[in-house]
Structure formats: C-alpha cells, structure tokens
Amino acid sequence: MLQRYLKIYKEDLGRSGPKRDGVDGIFGPKTSRAAQKRLKKAVFTTTDIAGMRKALKSLGK
C-alpha cells in the first residue's frame, strides 16, 4: 500500500516488482528514503495505511 501511495508522487522506488516500477511489497532502502522524504516518517500505523488506501481508492488506483 505504501509503495503504491508513493508512486502517486512519482517517487523513485527502483525497478523491481512485476511492473518494474518498484512496487514489490518489500520495505527496502528506496521505499524508506521515499517515505522519509514525502511523508516525514518510516513507521506507519494501521490508521496511516487506511488513509493511504482511501486516497488510492478515491484516485481510482
């Protein structure tokens, strides 16, 4: 969920994953860096994830 959310902001997550866009479900160093840069944190609560899910749904992603 976090990686999909970060892709909205065109953050560089690398070239892994099935679409080669960095969305692979692994919280690695590039995901951590992008989360720190964009969201100013690296630990996410269930409330944070629910908010991301809602934002993605409203954008149709």
C-alpha positions as CSV (number, residue, x, y, z in Angstrom):
1,M,0.0,0.0,0.0
2,L,2.8,2.4,0.9
3,Q,4.7,1.9,-2.3
4,R,1.5,2.4,-4.4
5,Y,0.8,5.6,-2.5
6,L,4.4,6.8,-3.0
7,K,4.1,6.2,-6.8
8,I,1.3,8.9,-6.8
9,Y,4.1,11.3,-6.1
10,K,6.4,9.8,-8.6
11,E,8.9,8.7,-6.0
12,D,11.8,6.5,-7.2
13,L,11.3,3.1,-5.8
14,G,13.7,1.3,-8.1
15,R,12.9,-1.2,-10.9
16,S,11.7,-4.2,-9.0
17,G,8.2,-5.7,-9.0
18,P,6.0,-7.2,-11.7
19,K,5.6,-3.8,-13.5
20,R,9.3,-2.8,-13.0
21,D,8.1,0.3,-11.1
22,G,9.5,-0.5,-7.7
23,V,6.2,-1.7,-6.2
24,D,7.2,-5.1,-4.9
25,G,5.9,-5.3,-1.3
26,I,9.3,-5.0,0.3
27,F,10.1,-2.1,2.6
28,G,13.7,-1.7,1.4
29,P,16.0,1.3,1.4
30,K,14.5,3.1,-1.6
31,T,11.0,2.8,-0.1
32,S,12.3,4.0,3.3
33,R,14.1,7.0,1.7
34,A,10.9,7.9,-0.3
35,A,8.7,7.6,2.8
36,Q,11.1,9.8,4.8
37,K,11.2,12.4,2.0
38,R,7.5,12.5,1.2
39,L,5.8,11.6,4.5
40,K,8.5,12.5,7.0
41,K,8.4,9.1,8.7
42,A,9.3,5.5,8.3
43,V,6.9,3.8,10.7
44,F,3.2,3.6,9.8
45,T,0.2,2.7,11.8
46,T,-2.9,1.0,10.6
47,T,-4.6,4.4,10.5
48,D,-1.9,5.7,8.2
49,I,-2.3,2.7,5.9
50,A,-6.1,3.1,5.9
51,G,-5.7,6.7,4.9
52,M,-3.4,5.7,2.0
53,R,-5.9,3.0,0.9
54,K,-8.7,5.6,0.9
55,A,-6.6,8.1,-1.1
56,L,-5.7,5.5,-3.7
57,K,-9.4,4.4,-3.9
58,S,-10.6,8.0,-4.4
59,L,-8.0,8.4,-7.2
60,G,-9.1,5.1,-8.8
61,K,-5.7,3.4,-8.3
